[in-house]
């Protein structure tokens, strides 16, 4: 048995950014699950609009495909490590969830 959220394969960042160019901001959506880890206070700080902006304008430092076929995208944001989990389907990018992680939690792939 394996952990579906573990990264199976590293993705070349330039290839990922090229792939992402096929999607417009309007095609990037948050789900009911996106903000479930956050407190009410945090939900007022982090918005779907802000996450879209990060995905479409920032360069990740690591991208991988998880065993569950979601993409784990890692960014430096506000001097922290931000992990955003997305799923590509039906010409949409669904933001599954996101959270800040410590340096030791960055996968070695």
Secondary structure, DSSP 8 states (H G I E B T S, - for coil): ---TTSEEEE--HHHHHHHHTTS-GGGEEE-TTTTTTS-HHHHHHS-HHHHHHHHHHS--SEEEEETTS-EEEEEEETTEEEEEEEEEETTEEEEEEEEEE-GGGS---
